[in-house]
């Protein structure tokens, strides 16, 4: 996804389906103006109260003490499996609706 608006739309989608989204940074590395982290996201499904988790990696490029660019990789497949959704179901629709590509 490119730009802030598609990221914000995806974030709004997550917040509409899950409560108490929590991010734990498990490891973090920095070199020069790049910061990389291994993260675990955990959240509660609003419709069932079930707790789900997924892993992700984040790489940020810092410029003038601000995030200039960022790359995220989240294990959405594991997340949708925990929710009982198959990739042939709503997962591709979520990707298409949020302009991930």
N, C-alpha and C positions, 0 to 999 in steps of 0.2 A: 504494500500500500504506500502511496506516495502523498506526502503532505499531511497537514494537521487535521483537515476536515474528515478524511476517511478514518483516521485513527480515532478521532472523537466519536464518530458514528459507531465504530466497533465498541468503544468503551461504553457508550450509552446502551448498546445492545446487551453487553455483559451486565451492566447495572440493572437493566430491566428484568433480567432472568435470575440474577443472583443477589443475595444479601451478603453483607460483611466480607467483601472482597479484601483479602489480606495478601501481602507480598512479603516474603522472607528472602533476603539476599543470603544465599548459602556460601558463595565465594565471590570475591571481587578482585580484579587485577587492573592495573593502570600502567600505561607506558606512553610517555609523551602526552599528547592531547587526546588519547583514546582510553576509555574506561570500559571494561567488560565485566559482566556479572552473570552468575548462574543463579536463577531465581526459582522459587516455588510459590505458585499461586494457589490459594485455598479460598473456598467460598461456599456458601450454602444456597442450595436451589430453593427459590421462593415457593414453587408449587409443591415440593415434597419435604422440605426441611433437611434433605440429605446433604452431607458435607462432601465436596468433591475437590480434587487437587490436580494441578498439572505443572510440569516443569517448563522452564523457558530460559533462553539466553538473551541478553541485551548487550549491545555494543553502542557506545555513545562517543561522538566526537565533540570535544569541548572547544569553544572559541570565545574569548572575552568573558570567561566565567559563565557561559550559557551553553546549553545544548544546541549545537549547530546542525547535527545530523544524528539519526539513531536508526539502528537495525534491531528488530525483535524477531525472535523465533520462539513460538509457543507450541506445545504439543496439544493442539486442538483435537486431534484424532483421539487421544486418550481421554480428553475431557468429554467429548460427545459419546464415547463408549460408556463412560461412567454414568452418563445421563440416559443411557438406553437408546441413543439415537445412532443410526447407522449412516455411513457416508452417502448411501443412496437416498437418504431421507432429507432432512433439513440442512445438513452440513453444507452441501454445495450451494444451496439457496442462501445460506448465511454468507458464504464467500462472495457470491455474486452480488448480493444486496449491499455488501460493504466494500465493493470494488477492490478486493484483495487480488493482487496479481503480480 
